[in-house]
Amino acid sequence: MSIWWSLHLRREAASVPLARRLLLGTMETAGVDPDISYDLSVALSEACANAVEHGGDTGHGGTSEAYRVTAYLDGEKCRIEVADSGPGFTRSSPAVRRAPSEAENGRGLCLIQELADHVHIGNKPGRGGAVVSFDKILKWKKDAPLMAV
């Protein structure tokens, strides 16, 4: 069985825990191993925080007030995509560098790469905006209701 959902969220800090709780609830209900669920929820929180902080200036004299989160649980893996309508990345595939240890921010993309199995960071074609997508192979609790057969 597959599960997918998509959220259109306001670029407000309060939207980050909302997306995280929805993902955690979905994975708990499906029977995903809690360690995998936690890793993906932290990665999602980082991607959402980036969209909230950086996804606003459209470059057309206005601001984008929303971003989109889409999650797919499909038997073997979970894939998550966070897309905004901001200016996007200056390069099509930005290099992810570790932030200095004394920095207060700048660790999000690196953390996502550490927590997920596969990460794609780039820009939406056409209208612009950043897209961060990542996936992770799922592990299931014993007798999970939605475990792949």
SVG drawing of the C-alpha trace seen along z (x, -y; Angstrom):
<svg xmlns="http://www.w3.org/2000/svg" viewBox="-3 -45 37 55">
<polyline fill="none" stroke="black" stroke-width="0.4" points="0.0,0.0 1.1,-3.5 0.4,-6.7 1.0,-10.2 0.0,-13.7 0.8,-17.3 0.6,-20.4 0.5,-24.0 1.9,-25.9 2.3,-29.6 5.9,-30.7 5.6,-31.0 7.7,-29.3 4.6,-27.6 4.2,-25.6 7.4,-23.7 6.2,-21.6 2.9,-21.1 4.5,-19.4 6.8,-17.4 3.9,-16.2 1.9,-15.1 4.8,-13.1 5.5,-11.5 1.8,-10.6 1.6,-9.1 4.7,-7.0 3.6,-5.9 0.2,-4.8 1.8,-3.0 4.2,-1.2 7.5,-2.7 10.4,-2.1 10.7,-5.1 14.4,-5.7 13.7,-6.1 10.7,-8.3 12.7,-10.5 15.5,-10.9 13.0,-11.8 11.2,-14.3 14.4,-16.1 15.3,-16.3 11.8,-17.6 12.0,-20.2 15.3,-21.5 14.0,-21.6 10.8,-23.5 12.9,-25.9 14.9,-26.7 11.8,-27.3 10.4,-29.6 13.6,-31.6 14.8,-31.8 11.8,-31.0 10.2,-34.4 11.7,-36.8 10.4,-35.9 12.5,-38.5 9.4,-39.9 8.8,-42.7 6.8,-40.6 7.1,-37.8 5.8,-34.3 3.7,-33.5 3.7,-29.7 5.7,-26.6 4.7,-23.0 5.6,-19.8 4.9,-16.4 5.5,-13.0 5.3,-9.6 5.5,-6.3 5.6,-3.5 6.5,-0.1 10.2,-0.3 11.0,-4.0 9.8,-7.4 10.4,-10.3 9.8,-13.9 9.9,-17.1 9.9,-20.7 9.5,-23.4 9.2,-27.1 8.8,-30.0 11.7,-32.1 14.8,-33.0 16.1,-29.4 19.8,-28.5 22.4,-30.5 23.7,-27.2 21.6,-24.4 23.1,-21.9 24.6,-23.8 27.6,-22.4 26.7,-21.6 29.4,-22.7 29.7,-22.2 29.1,-25.4 31.7,-26.5 31.1,-25.1 30.4,-28.5 27.8,-29.4 24.2,-29.7 22.8,-28.5 23.8,-27.0 23.8,-23.3 20.3,-22.3 21.3,-21.0 24.3,-19.1 22.1,-17.6 19.5,-16.5 22.3,-14.7 23.4,-12.9 19.9,-11.7 18.6,-10.7 19.8,-8.0 19.5,-10.2 19.2,-13.9 18.5,-16.2 18.9,-20.0 18.1,-22.3 15.7,-24.7 12.2,-24.3 12.2,-24.6 10.5,-27.6 9.1,-29.9 12.0,-29.5 12.1,-28.5 14.2,-25.9 13.4,-22.2 14.9,-20.0 13.9,-16.3 15.2,-13.3 14.4,-9.7 15.2,-7.0 14.7,-3.2 12.1,-2.3 12.3,0.2 9.1,1.5 7.9,2.4 6.9,6.1 3.3,6.5 3.2,3.0 -0.2,2.5 1.1,1.0 4.4,2.9 5.3,3.9 4.6,7.6"/>
</svg>
